[in-house]
């Protein structure tokens, strides 16, 4: 009798796990692709609005994963070059930033359209690479590469003195 009950329990457990794996996914690939493209555009637009001297924006990594039916985690990494403003004598820097965002499903007025709200954004690390460096001397003075305008001004000062 125990063998028959064990067989029915085994068949029921097998059937239950089979149903779990073959059930249709409520969140299709289109939702993930839409969130990724919208989030990429949002990052690029925000970056260009806050830092006008940005160039060479590159998305290095972007993927989303489902936390549950109401939450998605998006992981991203991007890089860009930043040139100092015309009045700024700072050189060009290259930055790489990575992070993650949590999105929650919101109420949508349109039946076929899903609305996702950004709940949190965390930036994990930031790497900064200076393309035009400065030389720091032992006496504490900083010497940078003079631009063509600075070279002409220094030559003019030498001639007038």
C-alpha positions as CSV (number, residue, x, y, z in Angstrom):
1,X,0.0,0.0,0.0
2,X,2.9,2.4,0.8
3,X,4.4,1.7,-2.6
4,X,1.2,2.7,-4.4
5,X,0.8,6.0,-2.3
6,X,4.5,6.8,-3.0
7,X,3.9,6.2,-6.7
8,X,0.9,8.7,-6.7
9,X,2.9,11.3,-4.7
10,X,5.8,10.9,-7.2
11,X,3.5,11.3,-10.2
12,X,1.8,14.3,-8.7
13,X,5.1,16.0,-7.9
14,X,6.4,15.2,-11.4
15,X,3.2,16.7,-13.0
16,X,3.4,19.8,-10.8
17,X,7.0,20.6,-11.7
18,X,6.3,19.9,-15.4
19,X,3.5,22.4,-15.3
20,X,5.8,25.0,-13.7
21,X,8.3,24.7,-16.4
22,X,5.9,24.6,-19.3
23,X,3.6,27.5,-18.2
24,X,3.7,30.5,-20.5
25,X,5.9,33.5,-19.5
26,X,3.9,36.5,-18.5
27,X,6.7,38.8,-19.3
28,X,7.9,38.5,-22.9
29,X,11.2,39.4,-24.6
30,X,9.5,42.5,-26.1
31,X,9.1,44.0,-22.6
32,X,12.7,43.5,-21.7
33,X,13.9,44.9,-25.1
34,X,11.6,47.9,-24.7
35,X,12.8,48.7,-21.2
36,X,16.5,48.3,-22.3
37,X,16.1,50.7,-25.3
38,X,14.2,53.3,-23.3
39,X,16.6,53.1,-20.4
40,X,19.6,53.5,-22.7
41,X,18.0,56.6,-24.3
42,X,17.2,58.0,-20.9
43,X,20.8,57.6,-19.7
44,X,22.3,59.2,-22.8
45,X,19.8,62.1,-22.8
46,X,20.4,62.8,-19.1
47,X,24.2,62.6,-19.5
48,X,24.2,65.1,-22.4
49,X,21.8,67.5,-20.6
50,X,24.0,67.5,-17.4
51,X,27.4,67.5,-19.1
52,X,27.3,69.4,-22.4
53,X,30.9,68.6,-23.4
54,X,30.4,64.8,-23.6
55,X,31.3,62.9,-26.7
56,X,31.7,59.2,-27.7
57,X,28.9,57.8,-25.6
58,X,29.1,54.0,-25.6
59,X,26.8,51.5,-24.0
60,X,29.0,48.7,-22.8
61,X,26.5,46.5,-21.1
62,X,22.7,46.5,-20.6
63,X,20.5,43.6,-19.5
64,X,17.3,43.1,-17.5
65,X,16.2,40.3,-15.3
66,X,12.9,39.6,-13.8
67,X,12.7,39.8,-10.0
68,X,9.0,39.0,-9.8
69,X,5.9,39.9,-11.9
70,X,6.0,43.5,-10.6
71,X,9.8,44.2,-10.5
72,X,12.6,44.2,-13.0
73,X,16.3,44.8,-12.3
74,X,18.3,46.5,-15.1
75,X,22.1,46.3,-15.1
76,X,24.1,48.8,-17.2
77,X,27.6,50.1,-17.9
78,X,28.5,52.9,-20.2
79,X,31.5,55.1,-21.1
80,X,32.0,58.5,-22.5
81,X,34.7,61.1,-23.1
82,X,34.5,64.5,-21.6
83,X,36.4,67.5,-22.8
84,X,36.8,70.6,-20.5
85,X,34.8,73.7,-21.5
86,X,36.5,76.3,-23.7
87,X,37.3,78.4,-20.6
88,X,38.5,75.4,-18.7
89,X,42.1,74.3,-19.2
90,X,41.4,70.7,-18.1
91,X,42.2,68.0,-20.6
92,X,40.1,65.2,-22.0
93,X,39.0,62.4,-19.7
94,X,37.4,59.1,-20.4
95,X,34.9,57.8,-17.8
96,X,33.3,54.4,-17.4
97,X,30.2,54.1,-15.1
98,X,28.3,51.0,-14.2
99,X,25.2,50.5,-12.0
100,X,21.8,49.0,-11.7
101,X,18.2,50.2,-11.6
102,X,15.1,48.7,-10.2
103,X,11.8,49.2,-12.0
104,X,8.3,48.5,-10.8
105,X,5.2,48.0,-12.8
106,X,2.8,50.9,-12.8
107,X,-0.8,51.4,-13.8
108,X,-1.3,52.1,-17.4
109,X,-4.2,53.8,-19.0
110,X,-3.8,51.8,-22.2
111,X,-4.8,48.2,-22.0
112,X,-2.0,46.7,-24.2
113,X,0.7,49.0,-23.0
114,X,2.8,48.3,-19.8
115,X,4.2,51.2,-17.8
116,X,7.4,50.7,-15.8
117,X,8.6,53.2,-13.2
118,X,12.2,53.6,-12.1
119,X,12.3,53.0,-8.4
120,X,16.0,53.1,-7.6
121,X,19.2,53.7,-9.4
122,X,22.6,52.7,-8.0
123,X,25.9,53.6,-9.5
124,X,28.5,50.9,-8.4
125,X,31.8,52.2,-9.6
126,X,33.3,54.9,-11.8
127,X,36.6,54.7,-13.5
128,X,38.2,57.9,-14.6
129,X,41.1,58.1,-17.2
130,X,42.9,61.3,-17.9
131,X,43.9,61.6,-21.6
132,X,45.9,64.8,-21.1
133,X,47.8,64.6,-17.9
134,X,49.5,67.2,-15.7
135,X,52.9,67.0,-14.1
136,X,53.1,67.6,-10.4
137,X,56.6,68.8,-9.2
138,X,58.1,68.2,-5.8
139,X,57.6,71.9,-4.9
140,X,53.8,71.5,-5.2
141,X,53.4,73.4,-8.5
142,X,51.3,71.8,-11.2
143,X,52.5,72.0,-14.8
144,X,50.2,71.2,-17.7
145,X,50.8,71.0,-21.4
146,X,50.3,74.5,-22.8
147,X,47.8,74.8,-25.6
148,X,48.7,76.8,-28.8
149,X,47.0,79.9,-27.4
150,X,49.1,79.7,-24.1
151,X,52.3,79.1,-26.1
152,X,51.7,82.3,-28.2
153,X,50.8,84.3,-25.0
154,X,54.0,83.1,-23.2
155,X,56.2,84.0,-26.3
156,X,54.5,87.4,-26.5
157,X,55.2,88.1,-22.8
158,X,58.9,87.2,-23.3
159,X,59.3,89.6,-26.2
160,X,57.6,92.5,-24.4
161,X,59.6,92.2,-21.2
